[in-house]
Amino acid sequence: MAVSDLAHASKVSASARGGHVDIARLSVLALVAVLALLPLLAGGFLLYSLSLSIANAVAVLSVSMLVRYGGEVSIGHSFFVALGAYAVAIVEHRLGLSIAVSLPLAILLGAGGGFIFAFPSRRLSGIYLAVATMALALALPEILIGFEKFTGGFEGLYIAQDLVPGVSKALQRYYVTLVVLIVVCLALAHFRKSAQGLALLMAQAQPRAAEAMGITRSWARISIFTVSAALASLAGALTGFASSTVSPNSFTFFSGVFLLVGSVVSLNRLSLPAALVGGAFITLVPTYLAKAGDWVPILYGVALVAVTLAANAGDLRRFVPGRRAR
């Protein structure tokens, strides 16, 4: 069966579940409506935190996409997030251009960086790939400080230009990140049903069958890591725009770990609600538990273990005798 046939079968199956799909779509539309009206109720620091949560939701999606389609875990996606954030800041400082120009550039830089990393490591998987990405996260702060002429060193760079002159910065931060997140979720929903998406899933689940159809696993790994890195860089551009500043302190080793935690908390799902849960968790928990100090990473670890155990328990319950009859 060709990949195009699988895509058609997937669409037929989706249409057969029309009632459930309609309810899900209505729920998502209601969520979007609530998000669109939130600035009427929230303001100040809360609106700023929500903007960062939405930007981080895109970063969580980038990690979840790698897990879903590549079956791999990355601890160093903060590297590509930083690439996008600094792209926006440097383009503004050097060329005087707004995020309208630097956003596409950030995506291209992320895709290029992802490909450069993925190609030589295309045969790595599991713990070996995770360690390789960890090297990116560990090297990132030193790289940012070492290229002080471009990155601003320890102080970082400030992003001041507005996308829409005359509109308050707080509203721009919020609505720009929200619109981009919605577009990304729609694109991922389309990709999930496309022949390309099914080909990547097949390369992960049935590598021999995929190779018989001309889909090599190494090509699939390079492709999904490149797309995932581009998405992470897009998230970085949004993070820089939403926070109005970028610095090495925002992209430490733990930044990559927290993105992975956010992906796990969202159950690696590529939906708008799941992404928002993951983004809010990694943004609001350290913000509103700042007094906890060194306990914040411990809380992240506890949450990571709890969600993992809960997810595994949910999988196990499906195989417990008598569960289906209840």
RAHU-V214145 format. One record per residue. RES is the residue in one letter. SS is DSSP state (~ for helix, > for strand, _ for the rest). PHI is phi in whole degrees, 0 to 359 (none if undefined). BURIAL is b if it has 9 or more other C-alpha atoms within 8 Angstrom, else e. Layout:
res=RES ss=SS phi=PHI burial=BURIAL
res=RES ss=SS phi=PHI burial=BURIAL
This chain:
res=M ss=_ phi=none burial=e
res=A ss=_ phi=285 burial=e
res=V ss=~ phi=297 burial=b
res=S ss=~ phi=298 burial=e
res=D ss=~ phi=293 burial=e
res=L ss=~ phi=295 burial=b
res=A ss=~ phi=297 burial=b
res=H ss=~ phi=295 burial=e
res=A ss=~ phi=297 burial=e
res=S ss=~ phi=295 burial=b
res=K ss=~ phi=293 burial=b
res=V ss=~ phi=296 burial=e
res=S ss=~ phi=297 burial=e
res=A ss=~ phi=294 burial=b
res=S ss=~ phi=293 burial=e
res=A ss=~ phi=291 burial=e
res=R ss=_ phi=259 burial=e
res=G ss=~ phi=307 burial=e
res=G ss=~ phi=299 burial=e
res=H ss=~ phi=295 burial=e
res=V ss=~ phi=296 burial=b
res=D ss=~ phi=297 burial=e
res=I ss=~ phi=297 burial=e
res=A ss=~ phi=297 burial=e
res=R ss=~ phi=295 burial=e
res=L ss=~ phi=297 burial=e
res=S ss=~ phi=295 burial=e
res=V ss=~ phi=293 burial=b
res=L ss=~ phi=298 burial=e
res=A ss=~ phi=296 burial=e
res=L ss=~ phi=297 burial=b
res=V ss=~ phi=298 burial=e
res=A ss=~ phi=298 burial=e
res=V ss=~ phi=296 burial=e
res=L ss=~ phi=297 burial=e
res=A ss=~ phi=293 burial=e
res=L ss=~ phi=266 burial=e
res=L ss=~ phi=304 burial=e
res=P ss=~ phi=301 burial=b
res=L ss=~ phi=287 burial=e
res=L ss=_ phi=253 burial=e
res=A ss=_ phi=246 burial=e
res=G ss=_ phi=203 burial=b
res=G ss=~ phi=62 burial=e
res=F ss=~ phi=293 burial=e
res=L ss=~ phi=296 burial=e
res=L ss=~ phi=295 burial=b
res=Y ss=~ phi=299 burial=b
res=S ss=~ phi=295 burial=b
res=L ss=~ phi=295 burial=b
res=S ss=~ phi=298 burial=b
res=L ss=~ phi=294 burial=b
res=S ss=~ phi=298 burial=b
res=I ss=~ phi=292 burial=b
res=A ss=~ phi=298 burial=b
res=N ss=~ phi=292 burial=b
res=A ss=~ phi=297 burial=b
res=V ss=~ phi=294 burial=b
res=A ss=~ phi=296 burial=b
res=V ss=~ phi=298 burial=b
res=L ss=~ phi=299 burial=b
res=S ss=~ phi=296 burial=b
res=V ss=~ phi=289 burial=b
res=S ss=~ phi=297 burial=b
res=M ss=~ phi=295 burial=b
res=L ss=~ phi=295 burial=b
res=V ss=~ phi=292 burial=b
res=R ss=~ phi=293 burial=b
res=Y ss=~ phi=265 burial=b
res=G ss=~ phi=254 burial=b
res=G ss=_ phi=66 burial=e
res=E ss=_ phi=238 burial=b
res=V ss=_ phi=242 burial=b
res=S ss=_ phi=241 burial=b
res=I ss=_ phi=260 burial=b
res=G ss=_ phi=248 burial=b
res=H ss=_ phi=291 burial=b
res=S ss=~ phi=298 burial=b
res=F ss=~ phi=299 burial=b
res=F ss=~ phi=285 burial=b
res=V ss=~ phi=297 burial=b
res=A ss=~ phi=296 burial=b
res=L ss=~ phi=302 burial=b
res=G ss=~ phi=290 burial=b
res=A ss=~ phi=296 burial=b
res=Y ss=~ phi=287 burial=b
res=A ss=~ phi=299 burial=b
res=V ss=~ phi=297 burial=b
res=A ss=~ phi=293 burial=b
res=I ss=~ phi=291 burial=b
res=V ss=~ phi=298 burial=b
res=E ss=~ phi=292 burial=b
res=H ss=~ phi=288 burial=e
res=R ss=~ phi=272 burial=e
res=L ss=~ phi=247 burial=e
res=G ss=_ phi=71 burial=e
res=L ss=_ phi=255 burial=b
res=S ss=_ phi=276 burial=b
res=I ss=~ phi=294 burial=b
res=A ss=~ phi=300 burial=e
res=V ss=~ phi=266 burial=e
res=S ss=~ phi=284 burial=b
res=L ss=~ phi=296 burial=b
res=P ss=~ phi=299 burial=e
res=L ss=~ phi=296 burial=b
res=A ss=~ phi=298 burial=b
res=I ss=~ phi=296 burial=b
res=L ss=~ phi=295 burial=b
res=L ss=~ phi=296 burial=b
res=G ss=~ phi=297 burial=b
res=A ss=~ phi=297 burial=b
res=G ss=~ phi=296 burial=b
res=G ss=~ phi=296 burial=b
res=G ss=~ phi=296 burial=b
res=F ss=~ phi=293 burial=b
res=I ss=~ phi=299 burial=e
res=F ss=~ phi=282 burial=e
res=A ss=~ phi=288 burial=b
res=F ss=~ phi=297 burial=e
res=P ss=~ phi=288 burial=e
res=S ss=_ phi=254 burial=e
res=R ss=_ phi=294 burial=b
res=R ss=_ phi=264 burial=e
res=L ss=_ phi=272 burial=e
res=S ss=_ phi=207 burial=b
res=G ss=_ phi=61 burial=e
res=I ss=~ phi=296 burial=e
res=Y ss=~ phi=291 burial=e
res=L ss=~ phi=291 burial=b
res=A ss=~ phi=299 burial=b
res=V ss=~ phi=293 burial=b
res=A ss=~ phi=298 burial=e
res=T ss=~ phi=290 burial=b
res=M ss=~ phi=298 burial=b
res=A ss=~ phi=299 burial=b
res=L ss=~ phi=299 burial=b
res=A ss=~ phi=296 burial=b
res=L ss=~ phi=289 burial=b
res=A ss=~ phi=279 burial=e
res=L ss=~ phi=304 burial=b
res=P ss=~ phi=302 burial=b
res=E ss=~ phi=294 burial=e
res=I ss=~ phi=295 burial=e
res=L ss=~ phi=295 burial=b
res=I ss=~ phi=285 burial=b
res=G ss=~ phi=294 burial=e
res=F ss=_ phi=264 burial=b
res=E ss=~ phi=301 burial=b
res=K ss=~ phi=300 burial=e
res=F ss=~ phi=260 burial=e
res=T ss=~ phi=263 burial=b
res=G ss=_ phi=84 burial=b
res=G ss=_ phi=63 burial=b
res=F ss=_ phi=296 burial=b
res=E ss=_ phi=286 burial=e
res=G ss=_ phi=78 burial=b
res=L ss=> phi=229 burial=b
res=Y ss=> phi=253 burial=e
res=I ss=_ phi=254 burial=b
res=A ss=_ phi=250 burial=e
res=Q ss=_ phi=291 burial=e
res=D ss=_ phi=272 burial=e
res=L ss=_ phi=279 burial=e
res=V ss=_ phi=238 burial=e
res=P ss=_ phi=301 burial=e
res=G ss=_ phi=94 burial=e
res=V ss=_ phi=260 burial=e
res=S ss=_ phi=301 burial=e
res=K ss=~ phi=300 burial=e
res=A ss=~ phi=298 burial=b
res=L ss=~ phi=291 burial=b
res=Q ss=~ phi=298 burial=b
res=R ss=~ phi=304 burial=b
res=Y ss=~ phi=289 burial=b
res=Y ss=~ phi=287 burial=b
res=V ss=~ phi=296 burial=e
res=T ss=~ phi=295 burial=b
res=L ss=~ phi=294 burial=b
res=V ss=~ phi=298 burial=e
res=V ss=~ phi=296 burial=e
res=L ss=~ phi=300 burial=b
res=I ss=~ phi=297 burial=b
res=V ss=~ phi=298 burial=e
res=V ss=~ phi=298 burial=b
res=C ss=~ phi=296 burial=b
res=L ss=~ phi=295 burial=e
res=A ss=~ phi=296 burial=e
res=L ss=~ phi=292 burial=b
res=A ss=~ phi=296 burial=b
res=H ss=~ phi=291 burial=e
res=F ss=~ phi=297 burial=b
res=R ss=~ phi=298 burial=e
res=K ss=~ phi=264 burial=b
res=S ss=_ phi=278 burial=b
res=A ss=~ phi=296 burial=b
res=Q ss=~ phi=294 burial=e
res=G ss=~ phi=296 burial=b
res=L ss=~ phi=294 burial=b
res=A ss=~ phi=295 burial=b
res=L ss=~ phi=293 burial=b
res=L ss=~ phi=296 burial=b
res=M ss=~ phi=294 burial=b
res=A ss=~ phi=297 burial=b
res=Q ss=~ phi=279 burial=b
res=A ss=~ phi=277 burial=e
res=Q ss=_ phi=229 burial=e
res=P ss=~ phi=300 burial=b
res=R ss=~ phi=292 burial=e
res=A ss=~ phi=296 burial=b
res=A ss=~ phi=294 burial=b
res=E ss=~ phi=295 burial=b
res=A ss=~ phi=295 burial=e
res=M ss=_ phi=263 burial=e
res=G ss=_ phi=89 burial=e
res=I ss=_ phi=252 burial=b
res=T ss=_ phi=277 burial=b
res=R ss=~ phi=292 burial=b
res=S ss=~ phi=296 burial=e
res=W ss=~ phi=298 burial=b
res=A ss=~ phi=297 burial=b
res=R ss=~ phi=295 burial=b
res=I ss=~ phi=298 burial=b
res=S ss=~ phi=297 burial=b
res=I ss=~ phi=290 burial=b
res=F ss=~ phi=291 burial=b
res=T ss=~ phi=297 burial=b
res=V ss=~ phi=295 burial=b
res=S ss=~ phi=297 burial=b
res=A ss=~ phi=294 burial=b
res=A ss=~ phi=298 burial=b
res=L ss=~ phi=293 burial=b
res=A ss=~ phi=295 burial=b
res=S ss=~ phi=293 burial=b
res=L ss=~ phi=300 burial=b
res=A ss=~ phi=298 burial=b
res=G ss=~ phi=296 burial=b
res=A ss=~ phi=299 burial=b
res=L ss=~ phi=293 burial=b
res=T ss=~ phi=296 burial=b
res=G ss=~ phi=298 burial=b
res=F ss=~ phi=293 burial=b
res=A ss=~ phi=290 burial=b
res=S ss=~ phi=268 burial=b
res=S ss=_ phi=67 burial=b
res=T ss=> phi=205 burial=b
res=V ss=> phi=226 burial=b
res=S ss=_ phi=204 burial=b
res=P ss=~ phi=301 burial=b
res=N ss=~ phi=296 burial=e
res=S ss=~ phi=275 burial=e
res=F ss=_ phi=227 burial=b
res=T ss=_ phi=269 burial=b
res=F ss=~ phi=301 burial=b
res=F ss=~ phi=291 burial=e
res=S ss=~ phi=299 burial=b
res=G ss=~ phi=292 burial=b
res=V ss=~ phi=295 burial=b
res=F ss=~ phi=295 burial=b
res=L ss=~ phi=297 burial=b
res=L ss=~ phi=295 burial=b
res=V ss=~ phi=298 burial=b
res=G ss=~ phi=300 burial=b
res=S ss=~ phi=294 burial=b
res=V ss=~ phi=293 burial=b
res=V ss=~ phi=299 burial=b
res=S ss=_ phi=277 burial=b
res=L ss=_ phi=61 burial=e
res=N ss=_ phi=59 burial=b
res=R ss=_ phi=275 burial=b
res=L ss=_ phi=254 burial=b
res=S ss=_ phi=250 burial=e
res=L ss=~ phi=298 burial=b
res=P ss=~ phi=300 burial=e
res=A ss=~ phi=296 burial=b
res=A ss=~ phi=298 burial=b
res=L ss=~ phi=294 burial=b
res=V ss=~ phi=297 burial=b
res=G ss=~ phi=296 burial=b
res=G ss=~ phi=295 burial=b
res=A ss=~ phi=294 burial=b
res=F ss=~ phi=296 burial=b
res=I ss=~ phi=281 burial=b
res=T ss=~ phi=260 burial=b
res=L ss=~ phi=280 burial=b
res=V ss=~ phi=299 burial=b
res=P ss=~ phi=291 burial=b
res=T ss=~ phi=290 burial=e
res=Y ss=~ phi=267 burial=e
res=L ss=_ phi=241 burial=b
res=A ss=~ phi=300 burial=e
res=K ss=~ phi=292 burial=e
res=A ss=~ phi=289 burial=e
res=G ss=_ phi=60 burial=e
res=D ss=_ phi=292 burial=e
res=W ss=~ phi=282 burial=e
res=V ss=~ phi=301 burial=b
res=P ss=~ phi=300 burial=e
res=I ss=~ phi=294 burial=e
res=L ss=~ phi=297 burial=e
res=Y ss=~ phi=299 burial=b
res=G ss=~ phi=297 burial=e
res=V ss=~ phi=298 burial=e
res=A ss=~ phi=297 burial=b
res=L ss=~ phi=299 burial=b
res=V ss=~ phi=294 burial=e
res=A ss=~ phi=297 burial=e
res=V ss=~ phi=294 burial=b
res=T ss=~ phi=298 burial=b
res=L ss=~ phi=295 burial=e
res=A ss=~ phi=294 burial=e
res=A ss=~ phi=295 burial=b
res=N ss=~ phi=295 burial=e
res=A ss=~ phi=296 burial=e
res=G ss=~ phi=296 burial=e
res=D ss=~ phi=293 burial=e
res=L ss=~ phi=292 burial=e
res=R ss=~ phi=298 burial=e
res=R ss=_ phi=291 burial=e
res=F ss=_ phi=255 burial=e
res=V ss=_ phi=284 burial=e
res=P ss=_ phi=302 burial=e
res=G ss=_ phi=90 burial=e
res=R ss=_ phi=293 burial=b
res=R ss=_ phi=293 burial=e
res=A ss=_ phi=281 burial=e
res=R ss=_ phi=276 burial=e
